[in-house]
Amino acid sequence: LIIADDVMRLSLGPYANSSAMKGLTPNLNAFAEREGAVAIQKAYCISAICTPSRLSVLTGRYNSKLYQNKEAVGTGAGAGSSVANVDFTGGPLSDAFEKMIGLPRVIKHAGYTTAFYGKWHIELGAGTARFALEACHAYLTANMTAEVTHRLAEIHRLNKLNRMHGAEADVSTTILGQPCLAQIVRRQGGFSYAAEILADNDAIIAGGHRPECMADRAMGFVRKARAAKLPLFLWFAPTLPHAPTDFMNDLASHPTPCLDGVSVPEHEMTRWVERRRATLQRLHALRNDFKTSDPGHMWLAPHDGAAWLDTTLEPLLDELDGPNTLIIFTGDHGSAWTGKGSMYEGGIQVPMLLHWPAHAGCAAWADSGTFTHLDLLPTLAKIAGGAAPPNAAGHDRSADLFPTAHSSIGSCRSYAYADATIDEIPPSEAVFLEVGYGRGVVVGKWKLMRVPRPAKGLLGEDLREKCSSWFGAAMATNDGAPVPELVFQSYALHRNTYCQQTMLFNTEADPWEQQNVAADEPEKLRALMKLLNDHLKHYGEHV
């Protein structure tokens, strides 16, 4: 399972809308074109920022179930709502993870050896320091204990304010270090092994991206597991193509030492440098082609990061390839350039590429069906021969995607509700979304978004007559005004609707979500509002 960070769907061949983009990620494109591979066209994350998105994959649950800090929010027509702010904080305490039967534990219980490499970014609430001290007592001295408590408490405080914390963003290196982080990830996630871990978005400040190191260490795990003839599950979470934006400069630089402190053989380092240079040359050519073929559009920095990601994934994809190995590539959420931090399509749609040599994927279902991150747990549990916990919220899609392996019929079929109306689609087939104070539901081509705001902002400011972010921060809406953290490009792309509390879109007729048709479609609005609130009441929420 490969989960890239902030990857833009348009950077990948199966989703690209530009001829120049077709050559951006040749290795992932080739992966998607392997015999029997499928690219799901309507794949969604549940929450379009890092921590809650990864929490939903890990636990198989909605964050509205995990986040208990419900707040009375909403003004005017939105008054009376009660929801949790699904942001970087508010999830379960660190030690609570050990009691949850999440995806890695389900696979491990089925007899697999499991490993994690890459960006963890499961913000651990106010109990982080206490859990870290208990989990890592063997690695910390008395002086380090006091420092850990202070620094992690400060990071948690800044996270609560939705502020980036550059000066405090070295958790992976100087605060905890890799031995302690590995212990935390093993205990929280239920993995057999963990290494080359980035605790959160400290990749840049702690020395830059290390995609070659992450891939190399993950390949080592694969080789050892196969040499021991053990079935394996790898969760690989590269930090690319998340910021920084100057990937071209990074590609021209020498690779950063690996986090585990183990030196890389000179011949291997030489190969990494050569591959970076080749990627840089390819990007220069692609940029020139893009200027010619799409003169009215701007080349976006995440495309450079996607090309670098693609280069570093090539040896890992080759190492993983095997007659009975299922490989899945996805992203944690949409790009910061397309709608991250919102429930607009550019924030919640993710790539979802699957290849299982032993069983051809069903392209008809992949083209017409709907898949969410929550579906990963029950689907992979079935394929691995395990059992999903009864509180898992997703759907087992194994028979839909791989009918020769898991369908009693054995034939490939389109999604049964592809052309159904709202009333005809079972509630179980709806896609529910949660970002900040916002809650949404997608049924076919219709999407309802409800975003009740708090009356007071994060700093106590009065928000009742102002536009605020979906996370409760005051916004200035004049041109050129800075936007709060976690808004990214969502407001700039959706000025007509971002500040509204109730939005209804027909994503088939209006794929860019520029026209709120809530006033024109009262019956559909009423039906979707009922569907959404019937779902939320199970988690003590209402919008």
MARPAGU-728474 format. One record per residue (C-alpha): x, y, z. Coordinates in steps of 0.1 Angstrom, whole numbers. Example, Ala and Ser with C-alpha at 12.3 -4.5 7.8 and 13.67 -1.06 7.14 Angstrom:
+-------+-------+-------+
!     x !     y !     z !
+-------+-------+-------+
!   123 !   -45 !    78 !
!   137 !   -11 !    71 !
+-------+-------+-------+
end
This chain:
+-------+-------+-------+
!     x !     y !     z !
+-------+-------+-------+
!     0 !     0 !     0 !
!    17 !    32 !   -12 !
!     2 !    64 !     1 !
!    18 !    95 !   -15 !
!    16 !   129 !     2 !
!    -4 !   157 !   -14 !
!    -2 !   141 !   -49 !
!   -22 !   157 !   -76 !
!   -43 !   133 !   -97 !
!   -36 !   153 !  -128 !
!     1 !   144 !  -125 !
!    -7 !   107 !  -133 !
!   -14 !    94 !  -168 !
!   -47 !    77 !  -160 !
!   -61 !   110 !  -147 !
!   -41 !   136 !  -167 !
!   -60 !   162 !  -188 !
!   -29 !   174 !  -207 !
!    -7 !   156 !  -232 !
!    24 !   169 !  -215 !
!    13 !   153 !  -182 !
!    12 !   119 !  -198 !
!    50 !   116 !  -196 !
!    54 !   130 !  -161 !
!    52 !    98 !  -142 !
!    63 !    70 !  -166 !
!    68 !    43 !  -140 !
!    34 !    48 !  -124 !
!    19 !    50 !  -158 !
!    35 !    18 !  -168 !
!    23 !     3 !  -135 !
!   -13 !    14 !  -143 !
!    -9 !    -2 !  -178 !
!     2 !   -36 !  -166 !
!   -21 !   -64 !  -177 !
!   -51 !   -65 !  -154 !
!   -43 !   -32 !  -136 !
!   -71 !    -8 !  -129 !
!   -74 !    29 !  -121 !
!  -105 !    38 !  -101 !
!  -120 !    70 !  -115 !
!  -141 !    80 !   -84 !
!  -119 !    73 !   -54 !
!  -122 !    95 !   -23 !
!  -104 !   103 !     9 !
!  -127 !   110 !    38 !
!  -109 !   141 !    52 !
!   -88 !   163 !    30 !
!   -59 !   171 !    53 !
!   -31 !   148 !    64 !
!   -38 !   136 !    99 !
!   -75 !   128 !    97 !
!   -71 !   112 !    63 !
!   -44 !    89 !    75 !
!   -64 !    82 !   107 !
!   -93 !    70 !    86 !
!   -71 !    46 !    66 !
!   -54 !    33 !    97 !
!   -86 !    27 !   117 !
!  -112 !    22 !    90 !
!  -135 !    46 !   109 !
!  -149 !    80 !   104 !
!  -132 !   108 !   123 !
!  -165 !   120 !   136 !
!  -165 !    87 !   155 !
!  -129 !    92 !   168 !
!  -131 !   129 !   175 !
!  -151 !   134 !   207 !
!  -148 !   172 !   212 !
!  -182 !   181 !   197 !
!  -190 !   219 !   195 !
!  -222 !   238 !   191 !
!  -216 !   257 !   158 !
!  -235 !   275 !   130 !
!  -250 !   309 !   126 !
!  -282 !   320 !   109 !
!  -297 !   292 !    89 !
!  -269 !   269 !   101 !
!  -275 !   275 !   138 !
!  -280 !   244 !   160 !
!  -253 !   223 !   145 !
!  -230 !   201 !   166 !
!  -198 !   187 !   152 !
!  -162 !   181 !   160 !
!  -135 !   201 !   142 !
!  -118 !   175 !   122 !
!   -83 !   189 !   119 !
!   -48 !   179 !   131 !
!   -59 !   174 !   167 !
!   -89 !   159 !   186 !
!   -84 !   122 !   177 !
!   -80 !    94 !   202 !
!   -52 !    95 !   228 !
!   -20 !    78 !   218 !
!   -24 !    47 !   239 !
!   -60 !    42 !   226 !
!   -46 !    31 !   193 !
!   -32 !     0 !   208 !
!   -68 !   -11 !   216 !
!   -80 !    -5 !   181 !
!   -80 !   -33 !   155 !
!   -69 !   -12 !   125 !
!   -57 !   -21 !    91 !
!   -21 !   -33 !   100 !
!   -33 !   -54 !   129 !
!   -60 !   -70 !   108 !
!   -34 !   -80 !    82 !
!   -10 !   -91 !   109 !
!   -36 !  -113 !   126 !
!   -41 !  -130 !    92 !
!    -5 !  -142 !    94 !
!    14 !  -114 !    75 !
!    46 !   -97 !    86 !
!    39 !   -59 !    84 !
!    61 !   -28 !    81 !
!    58 !    10 !    79 !
!    82 !    34 !    62 !
!    77 !    71 !    56 !
!    54 !    98 !    69 !
!    33 !    88 !    99 !
!    16 !   121 !   108 !
!    -9 !   107 !   132 !
!   -11 !   137 !   155 !
!   -16 !   122 !   189 !
!   -35 !   146 !   210 !
!   -26 !   160 !   244 !
!   -13 !   127 !   255 !
!    15 !   126 !   230 !
!    43 !   134 !   255 !
!    31 !   110 !   281 !
!    27 !    81 !   257 !
!    61 !    89 !   241 !
!    78 !    88 !   275 !
!    62 !    56 !   284 !
!    68 !    39 !   250 !
!   103 !    51 !   247 !
!   117 !    50 !   282 !
!   145 !    28 !   271 !
!   157 !    55 !   247 !
!   154 !    86 !   268 !
!   176 !   100 !   296 !
!   162 !   121 !   324 !
!   172 !   154 !   307 !
!   156 !   142 !   274 !
!   123 !   135 !   292 !
!   118 !   171 !   303 !
!   127 !   183 !   268 !
!   103 !   159 !   251 !
!    75 !   169 !   274 !
!    80 !   206 !   267 !
!    86 !   204 !   229 !
!    57 !   181 !   222 !
!    33 !   202 !   243 !
!    43 !   232 !   222 !
!    37 !   214 !   190 !
!     3 !   203 !   202 !
!    -5 !   239 !   211 !
!     4 !   252 !   177 !
!   -15 !   224 !   160 !
!   -46 !   234 !   179 !
!   -43 !   269 !   164 !
!   -38 !   253 !   129 !
!    -4 !   269 !   127 !
!    27 !   254 !   110 !
!    55 !   251 !   135 !
!    88 !   253 !   116 !
!   110 !   258 !   147 !
!    94 !   228 !   164 !
!    93 !   205 !   134 !
!   122 !   183 !   142 !
!   104 !   155 !   160 !
!   118 !   128 !   137 !
!   154 !   137 !   145 !
!   164 !   157 !   176 !
!   133 !   154 !   198 !
!   124 !   117 !   197 !
!   147 !   101 !   172 !
!   142 !    71 !   150 !
!   143 !    43 !   177 !
!   116 !    60 !   197 !
!    95 !    68 !   167 !
!    97 !    33 !   154 !
!    85 !    20 !   188 !
!    56 !    45 !   188 !
!    45 !    35 !   152 !
!    48 !    -2 !   160 !
!    27 !     1 !   191 !
!     1 !    25 !   176 !
!    -2 !    10 !   142 !
!     4 !   -26 !   151 !
!    33 !   -31 !   127 !
!    60 !   -57 !   130 !
!    86 !   -33 !   118 !
!    89 !     5 !   112 !
!   118 !    27 !   101 !
!   128 !    59 !    81 !
!    99 !    76 !    98 !
!    89 !   113 !    95 !
!    66 !   122 !   124 !
!    48 !   149 !   105 !
!    56 !   177 !    80 !
!    91 !   181 !    93 !
!   106 !   165 !    62 !
!   119 !   199 !    50 !
!   133 !   213 !    82 !
!   148 !   181 !    94 !
!   169 !   178 !    63 !
!   147 !   176 !    33 !
!   129 !   148 !    15 !
!   145 !   114 !    17 !
!   126 !    94 !    -9 !
!   155 !    72 !   -20 !
!   163 !    62 !    16 !
!   126 !    53 !    23 !
!   124 !    32 !    -8 !
!   157 !    15 !    -1 !
!   148 !     6 !    34 !
!   114 !    -7 !    23 !
!   130 !   -28 !    -3 !
!   152 !   -44 !    23 !
!   121 !   -54 !    43 !
!   105 !   -69 !    12 !
!   137 !   -90 !     4 !
!   140 !  -103 !    40 !
!   103 !  -112 !    42 !
!   104 !  -131 !     9 !
!   137 !  -148 !    18 !
!   119 !  -161 !    49 !
!    89 !  -170 !    28 !
!    66 !  -148 !    49 !
!    36 !  -131 !    34 !
!    41 !   -94 !    37 !
!    21 !   -62 !    41 !
!    40 !   -29 !    34 !
!    26 !     5 !    42 !
!    49 !    29 !    23 !
!    42 !    66 !    29 !
!    66 !    89 !     9 !
!    67 !   126 !    18 !
!    66 !   136 !   -19 !
!    51 !   156 !   -35 !
!    44 !   177 !    -4 !
!    62 !   210 !    -1 !
!    89 !   224 !    -4 !
!    80 !   238 !   -38 !
!   115 !   240 !   -52 !
!   119 !   204 !   -62 !
!   142 !   213 !   -91 !
!   168 !   226 !   -66 !
!   164 !   195 !   -45 !
!   169 !   173 !   -75 !
!   201 !   191 !   -83 !
!   213 !   185 !   -47 !
!   231 !   155 !   -32 !
!   207 !   131 !   -14 !
!   204 !   137 !    24 !
!   217 !   110 !    47 !
!   191 !    84 !    58 !
!   173 !    90 !    91 !
!   185 !    57 !   105 !
!   221 !    69 !   104 !
!   233 !    39 !    84 !
!   256 !    49 !    56 !
!   246 !    42 !    20 !
!   272 !    23 !    -1 !
!   290 !    46 !   -26 !
!   278 !    28 !   -57 !
!   241 !    31 !   -45 !
!   245 !    68 !   -37 !
!   260 !    73 !   -72 !
!   229 !    56 !   -86 !
!   206 !    79 !   -66 !
!   224 !   110 !   -79 !
!   223 !    98 !  -115 !
!   186 !    92 !  -112 !
!   180 !   126 !   -98 !
!   199 !   142 !  -126 !
!   180 !   122 !  -152 !
!   147 !   133 !  -136 !
!   158 !   169 !  -137 !
!   166 !   167 !  -174 !
!   133 !   150 !  -181 !
!   115 !   178 !  -162 !
!   132 !   205 !  -182 !
!   121 !   188 !  -214 !
!    85 !   184 !  -201 !
!    83 !   220 !  -190 !
!    93 !   232 !  -224 !
!    67 !   209 !  -241 !
!    41 !   222 !  -217 !
!    48 !   258 !  -226 !
!    42 !   249 !  -262 !
!    12 !   227 !  -259 !
!    -6 !   246 !  -231 !
!     5 !   282 !  -233 !
!   -24 !   295 !  -213 !
!   -17 !   274 !  -183 !
!     8 !   275 !  -155 !
!    31 !   246 !  -147 !
!    26 !   237 !  -110 !
!    54 !   228 !   -87 !
!    37 !   195 !   -75 !
!    43 !   181 !  -109 !
!    80 !   183 !  -103 !
!    75 !   165 !   -70 !
!    54 !   138 !   -87 !
!    82 !   132 !  -113 !
!   107 !   128 !   -84 !
!    83 !   105 !   -66 !
!    79 !    84 !   -97 !
!   116 !    80 !  -101 !
!   121 !    68 !   -66 !
!    92 !    44 !   -68 !
!   106 !    25 !   -99 !
!   129 !     2 !   -80 !
!   104 !    -4 !   -52 !
!    76 !   -13 !   -77 !
!   100 !   -37 !   -94 !
!   110 !   -52 !   -61 !
!    74 !   -57 !   -51 !
!    63 !   -72 !   -84 !
!    54 !  -108 !   -79 !
!    28 !  -133 !   -92 !
!     6 !  -130 !   -62 !
!    14 !   -95 !   -49 !
!   -13 !   -68 !   -48 !
!     1 !   -33 !   -52 !
!   -20 !    -2 !   -45 !
!   -10 !    34 !   -51 !
!   -31 !    62 !   -37 !
!   -27 !    96 !   -21 !
!   -37 !   108 !    13 !
!   -59 !   136 !    -2 !
!   -59 !   161 !   -30 !
!   -32 !   187 !   -37 !
!   -29 !   220 !   -19 !
!   -32 !   235 !   -54 !
!   -65 !   219 !   -62 !
!   -86 !   219 !   -30 !
!   -68 !   203 !    -1 !
!   -85 !   214 !    32 !
!  -119 !   213 !    17 !
!  -146 !   190 !     5 !
!  -144 !   202 !   -31 !
!  -136 !   175 !   -56 !
!  -100 !   187 !   -59 !
!   -95 !   181 !   -22 !
!  -112 !   148 !   -17 !
!  -106 !   129 !   -50 !
!   -74 !   107 !   -49 !
!   -57 !    84 !   -74 !
!   -63 !    47 !   -68 !
!   -43 !    24 !   -89 !
!   -43 !   -14 !   -83 !
!   -25 !   -43 !   -98 !
!   -27 !   -80 !   -88 !
!   -10 !  -103 !  -114 !
!   -29 !  -133 !  -102 !
!   -63 !  -117 !  -108 !
!   -73 !   -91 !  -134 !
!   -90 !   -61 !  -120 !
!  -125 !   -52 !  -132 !
!  -121 !   -21 !  -154 !
!  -159 !   -17 !  -158 !
!  -164 !   -14 !  -120 !
!  -133 !     8 !  -117 !
!  -147 !    32 !  -143 !
!  -182 !    34 !  -128 !
!  -179 !    25 !   -91 !
!  -171 !    46 !   -60 !
!  -142 !    37 !   -37 !
!  -131 !    54 !    -4 !
!  -102 !    51 !    19 !
!  -125 !    34 !    44 !
!  -129 !     6 !    19 !
!   -93 !    -3 !    21 !
!   -96 !   -21 !    55 !
!  -124 !   -45 !    47 !
!  -112 !   -51 !    11 !
!   -77 !   -59 !    21 !
!   -89 !   -80 !    51 !
!  -109 !  -102 !    28 !
!   -80 !  -105 !     3 !
!   -55 !  -114 !    31 !
!   -79 !  -140 !    46 !
!   -86 !  -119 !    77 !
!  -116 !  -103 !    92 !
!  -125 !   -67 !    94 !
!  -136 !   -55 !   129 !
!  -174 !   -50 !   132 !
!  -170 !   -13 !   137 !
!  -151 !    -8 !   104 !
!  -171 !    17 !    83 !
!  -160 !     8 !    48 !
!  -172 !   -17 !    22 !
!  -155 !   -49 !    11 !
!  -149 !   -42 !   -27 !
!  -128 !   -73 !   -33 !
!  -155 !   -91 !   -53 !
!  -162 !   -59 !   -74 !
!  -125 !   -52 !   -82 !
!  -112 !   -88 !   -85 !
!  -142 !  -110 !   -94 !
!  -121 !  -140 !  -104 !
!  -108 !  -142 !   -68 !
!  -137 !  -132 !   -46 !
!  -169 !  -131 !   -65 !
!  -193 !  -161 !   -66 !
!  -203 !  -150 !  -101 !
!  -167 !  -146 !  -112 !
!  -175 !  -120 !  -139 !
!  -166 !   -83 !  -142 !
!  -196 !   -60 !  -139 !
!  -202 !   -23 !  -138 !
!  -212 !    -6 !  -105 !
!  -248 !   -15 !   -99 !
!  -259 !    21 !   -89 !
!  -239 !    41 !  -116 !
!  -271 !    55 !  -131 !
!  -294 !    54 !  -101 !
!  -312 !    84 !   -86 !
!  -307 !    96 !   -50 !
!  -337 !    77 !   -38 !
!  -326 !    45 !   -56 !
!  -291 !    43 !   -41 !
!  -289 !    26 !    -7 !
!  -276 !    49 !    21 !
!  -248 !    24 !    25 !
!  -235 !    34 !    -9 !
!  -232 !    71 !    -1 !
!  -198 !    87 !     4 !
!  -197 !   108 !    36 !
!  -170 !   135 !    40 !
!  -157 !   155 !    70 !
!  -133 !   184 !    69 !
!  -129 !   209 !    97 !
!  -165 !   218 !   108 !
!  -178 !   207 !    74 !
!  -197 !   176 !    67 !
!  -208 !   163 !    32 !
!  -223 !   135 !    13 !
!  -219 !   124 !   -23 !
!  -245 !   103 !   -40 !
!  -239 !    98 !   -77 !
!  -235 !   131 !   -94 !
!  -249 !   150 !   -64 !
!  -229 !   164 !   -36 !
!  -242 !   183 !    -5 !
!  -217 !   202 !    17 !
!  -227 !   217 !    50 !
!  -202 !   239 !    67 !
!  -215 !   255 !    99 !
!  -190 !   279 !   115 !
!  -183 !   287 !   151 !
!  -194 !   320 !   164 !
!  -159 !   327 !   178 !
!  -126 !   322 !   161 !
!   -95 !   304 !   173 !
!   -83 !   336 !   190 !
!  -117 !   346 !   203 !
!  -127 !   369 !   175 !
!  -163 !   374 !   166 !
!  -171 !   354 !   134 !
!  -209 !   358 !   132 !
!  -208 !   384 !   104 !
!  -176 !   373 !    88 !
!  -164 !   346 !    64 !
!  -142 !   321 !    82 !
!  -123 !   291 !    71 !
!  -138 !   256 !    75 !
!  -116 !   252 !   106 !
!  -128 !   284 !   124 !
!  -102 !   310 !   115 !
!  -113 !   345 !   104 !
!  -107 !   353 !    67 !
!  -102 !   385 !    48 !
!  -118 !   380 !    14 !
!  -104 !   410 !    -4 !
!   -80 !   402 !   -33 !
!   -44 !   396 !   -22 !
!   -53 !   391 !    15 !
!   -35 !   363 !    32 !
!   -56 !   332 !    39 !
!   -55 !   312 !    72 !
!   -37 !   279 !    75 !
!   -54 !   249 !    59 !
!   -74 !   270 !    34 !
!   -46 !   265 !     7 !
!   -62 !   273 !   -27 !
!   -97 !   263 !   -18 !
!  -110 !   299 !   -14 !
!   -92 !   312 !   -45 !
!  -107 !   284 !   -66 !
!  -142 !   287 !   -52 !
!  -148 !   323 !   -42 !
!  -185 !   321 !   -51 !
!  -193 !   294 !   -25 !
!  -165 !   289 !     0 !
!  -180 !   312 !    26 !
!  -215 !   296 !    24 !
!  -229 !   272 !    49 !
!  -250 !   250 !    25 !
!  -238 !   240 !    -9 !
!  -253 !   216 !   -34 !
!  -235 !   207 !   -66 !
!  -242 !   186 !   -97 !
!  -207 !   175 !  -103 !
!  -216 !   160 !  -137 !
!  -229 !   193 !  -151 !
!  -206 !   214 !  -130 !
!  -173 !   195 !  -124 !
!  -155 !   226 !  -112 !
!  -182 !   232 !   -86 !
!  -188 !   269 !   -94 !
!  -227 !   269 !   -92 !
!  -244 !   262 !   -59 !
!  -278 !   249 !   -69 !
!  -292 !   244 !   -34 !
!  -320 !   270 !   -40 !
!  -329 !   254 !   -74 !
!  -331 !   218 !   -61 !
!  -351 !   218 !   -29 !
!  -362 !   182 !   -31 !
!  -326 !   169 !   -37 !
!  -313 !   192 !    -9 !
!  -339 !   179 !    15 !
!  -332 !   142 !     6 !
!  -294 !   147 !    10 !
!  -298 !   166 !    42 !
!  -318 !   138 !    57 !
!  -293 !   112 !    45 !
!  -263 !   132 !    59 !
!  -279 !   137 !    93 !
!  -291 !   102 !    96 !
!  -255 !    92 !    92 !
!  -241 !   118 !   116 !
!  -265 !   109 !   144 !
!  -246 !    77 !   150 !
!  -216 !    98 !   159 !
!  -235 !   124 !   181 !
!  -234 !   151 !   154 !
!  -259 !   172 !   135 !
!  -257 !   198 !   108 !
+-------+-------+-------+
end
